[in-house]
C-alpha cells in the first residue's frame, strides 16, 4: 500500500533523532523499524522510566511516540531535509500498556504543499492490543535559500 523508498532514504530515516547531540526521540529510546513514503512503524521499548506510579506506560510517552512516528512518514517523501512542526495532536487512550514494548504505525492521510494530515495507532508488541490512537496535523517547511535568511 505504501511506496518503498530508495535505500539511502530508508537509512536516513532509521537514524532519525540520533546524532552527535542526544534529542528527545533518542532519550525515549524510539526505534524506527520500517519507513516508506507516507508510512512509518516505530517501537518504544518498555522501561520503567516510561511508566507512571501505577506501573503502566505514561500517557506522555505514548503521545510522544504518536507524535514521532509520523515524522519519517512525512519526511520520506522529500529528497532534501525539510522542517516539521506539530500544529495539532489529538490522542485517544484506549487501554493500558504494562511490561511490553509499544509499536506505533503512522501514516499520511493527506498531504498539501505545506500541511500534512496524519493518523497513528499504538499497539502492545506482544498482545497486539490497541492502546492509543492519534490524529495529527503537521506544518512542513522547506529550507530557505541563503538569500531569504534574515541577518
Secondary structure, 3 states (H helix, E strand, C coil): CCCCCCHHHHHHHHCCCCCCCCCHHHHHCEEEEEEECCEEEEEECCCHHHECCCCCECHHHHHHHHHHHHHHHHHCCCCCCEEEEEEEEEEEECCCCCCCCEEEEEEEEEECCCEEEEEEEEEECCCCCEEEEEEEEEEEEECCCHHHCCC
